[in-house]
Amino acid sequence: MAQHTRATWLAQAVQHQGSGDLLRVVLIVMVVGCALTGWVLLRGYKRNDE
């Protein structure tokens, strides 16, 4: 039920705000999220065996 509510909210946001601004925000969040996820995952592989 919560998923349906989110989809309805997203559809209304696109109608009122315009898809350009919403798409820009979604893309920025995706890029930042991917960068942070990569940093968190890859920093575990950087270990010194001294």
PyMOL commands that place a pseudoatom at each C-alpha (Angstrom):
pseudoatom trace, name=CA, resn=MET, resi=1, chain=A, elem=C, hetatm=0, pos=[0.000, 0.000, 0.000]
pseudoatom trace, name=CA, resn=ALA, resi=2, chain=A, elem=C, hetatm=0, pos=[2.859, 2.391, 0.774]
pseudoatom trace, name=CA, resn=GLN, resi=3, chain=A, elem=C, hetatm=0, pos=[4.351, 1.767, -2.667]
pseudoatom trace, name=CA, resn=HIS, resi=4, chain=A, elem=C, hetatm=0, pos=[1.061, 2.783, -4.299]
pseudoatom trace, name=CA, resn=THR, resi=5, chain=A, elem=C, hetatm=0, pos=[0.998, 5.979, -2.238]
pseudoatom trace, name=CA, resn=ARG, resi=6, chain=A, elem=C, hetatm=0, pos=[4.564, 6.834, -3.271]
pseudoatom trace, name=CA, resn=ALA, resi=7, chain=A, elem=C, hetatm=0, pos=[3.766, 6.184, -6.932]
pseudoatom trace, name=CA, resn=THR, resi=8, chain=A, elem=C, hetatm=0, pos=[0.710, 8.442, -6.685]
pseudoatom trace, name=CA, resn=TRP, resi=9, chain=A, elem=C, hetatm=0, pos=[2.763, 11.189, -5.026]
pseudoatom trace, name=CA, resn=LEU, resi=10, chain=A, elem=C, hetatm=0, pos=[5.445, 10.878, -7.703]
pseudoatom trace, name=CA, resn=ALA, resi=11, chain=A, elem=C, hetatm=0, pos=[2.871, 11.113, -10.493]
pseudoatom trace, name=CA, resn=GLN, resi=12, chain=A, elem=C, hetatm=0, pos=[1.367, 14.235, -8.931]
pseudoatom trace, name=CA, resn=ALA, resi=13, chain=A, elem=C, hetatm=0, pos=[4.808, 15.797, -8.481]
pseudoatom trace, name=CA, resn=VAL, resi=14, chain=A, elem=C, hetatm=0, pos=[5.579, 15.250, -12.156]
pseudoatom trace, name=CA, resn=GLN, resi=15, chain=A, elem=C, hetatm=0, pos=[2.299, 16.872, -13.198]
pseudoatom trace, name=CA, resn=HIS, resi=16, chain=A, elem=C, hetatm=0, pos=[2.703, 19.928, -10.965]
pseudoatom trace, name=CA, resn=GLN, resi=17, chain=A, elem=C, hetatm=0, pos=[6.452, 20.457, -11.034]
pseudoatom trace, name=CA, resn=GLY, resi=18, chain=A, elem=C, hetatm=0, pos=[7.375, 19.333, -14.537]
pseudoatom trace, name=CA, resn=SER, resi=19, chain=A, elem=C, hetatm=0, pos=[9.487, 16.343, -15.385]
pseudoatom trace, name=CA, resn=GLY, resi=20, chain=A, elem=C, hetatm=0, pos=[12.680, 18.327, -16.072]
pseudoatom trace, name=CA, resn=ASP, resi=21, chain=A, elem=C, hetatm=0, pos=[13.317, 19.430, -12.490]
pseudoatom trace, name=CA, resn=LEU, resi=22, chain=A, elem=C, hetatm=0, pos=[12.293, 16.098, -11.021]
pseudoatom trace, name=CA, resn=LEU, resi=23, chain=A, elem=C, hetatm=0, pos=[14.500, 14.182, -13.454]
pseudoatom trace, name=CA, resn=ARG, resi=24, chain=A, elem=C, hetatm=0, pos=[17.451, 16.427, -12.608]
pseudoatom trace, name=CA, resn=VAL, resi=25, chain=A, elem=C, hetatm=0, pos=[17.007, 15.799, -8.874]
pseudoatom trace, name=CA, resn=VAL, resi=26, chain=A, elem=C, hetatm=0, pos=[16.654, 12.037, -9.378]
pseudoatom trace, name=CA, resn=LEU, resi=27, chain=A, elem=C, hetatm=0, pos=[19.808, 11.878, -11.513]
pseudoatom trace, name=CA, resn=ILE, resi=28, chain=A, elem=C, hetatm=0, pos=[21.848, 13.901, -9.011]
pseudoatom trace, name=CA, resn=VAL, resi=29, chain=A, elem=C, hetatm=0, pos=[20.696, 11.703, -6.119]
pseudoatom trace, name=CA, resn=MET, resi=30, chain=A, elem=C, hetatm=0, pos=[21.543, 8.564, -8.120]
pseudoatom trace, name=CA, resn=VAL, resi=31, chain=A, elem=C, hetatm=0, pos=[25.047, 9.769, -9.000]
pseudoatom trace, name=CA, resn=VAL, resi=32, chain=A, elem=C, hetatm=0, pos=[25.825, 10.849, -5.426]
pseudoatom trace, name=CA, resn=GLY, resi=33, chain=A, elem=C, hetatm=0, pos=[24.410, 7.600, -4.057]
pseudoatom trace, name=CA, resn=CYS, resi=34, chain=A, elem=C, hetatm=0, pos=[26.458, 5.475, -6.456]
pseudoatom trace, name=CA, resn=ALA, resi=35, chain=A, elem=C, hetatm=0, pos=[29.622, 7.408, -5.615]
pseudoatom trace, name=CA, resn=LEU, resi=36, chain=A, elem=C, hetatm=0, pos=[29.082, 6.989, -1.872]
pseudoatom trace, name=CA, resn=THR, resi=37, chain=A, elem=C, hetatm=0, pos=[28.255, 3.296, -2.261]
pseudoatom trace, name=CA, resn=GLY, resi=38, chain=A, elem=C, hetatm=0, pos=[31.398, 2.724, -4.321]
pseudoatom trace, name=CA, resn=TRP, resi=39, chain=A, elem=C, hetatm=0, pos=[33.518, 4.578, -1.790]
pseudoatom trace, name=CA, resn=VAL, resi=40, chain=A, elem=C, hetatm=0, pos=[32.132, 2.570, 1.120]
pseudoatom trace, name=CA, resn=LEU, resi=41, chain=A, elem=C, hetatm=0, pos=[32.599, -0.749, -0.677]
pseudoatom trace, name=CA, resn=LEU, resi=42, chain=A, elem=C, hetatm=0, pos=[36.031, -0.047, -2.099]
pseudoatom trace, name=CA, resn=ARG, resi=43, chain=A, elem=C, hetatm=0, pos=[37.604, 1.413, 1.046]
pseudoatom trace, name=CA, resn=GLY, resi=44, chain=A, elem=C, hetatm=0, pos=[37.414, -2.054, 2.605]
pseudoatom trace, name=CA, resn=TYR, resi=45, chain=A, elem=C, hetatm=0, pos=[39.779, -3.379, -0.071]
pseudoatom trace, name=CA, resn=LYS, resi=46, chain=A, elem=C, hetatm=0, pos=[42.448, -0.765, 0.702]
pseudoatom trace, name=CA, resn=ARG, resi=47, chain=A, elem=C, hetatm=0, pos=[44.375, -2.417, 3.545]
pseudoatom trace, name=CA, resn=ASN, resi=48, chain=A, elem=C, hetatm=0, pos=[48.046, -2.302, 4.398]
pseudoatom trace, name=CA, resn=ASP, resi=49, chain=A, elem=C, hetatm=0, pos=[49.631, -5.614, 5.397]
pseudoatom trace, name=CA, resn=GLU, resi=50, chain=A, elem=C, hetatm=0, pos=[52.554, -4.095, 7.270]
for i in range(1, 50): cmd.bond("trace and resi %d" % i, "trace and resi %d" % (i + 1))
show_as sticks, trace
zoom trace
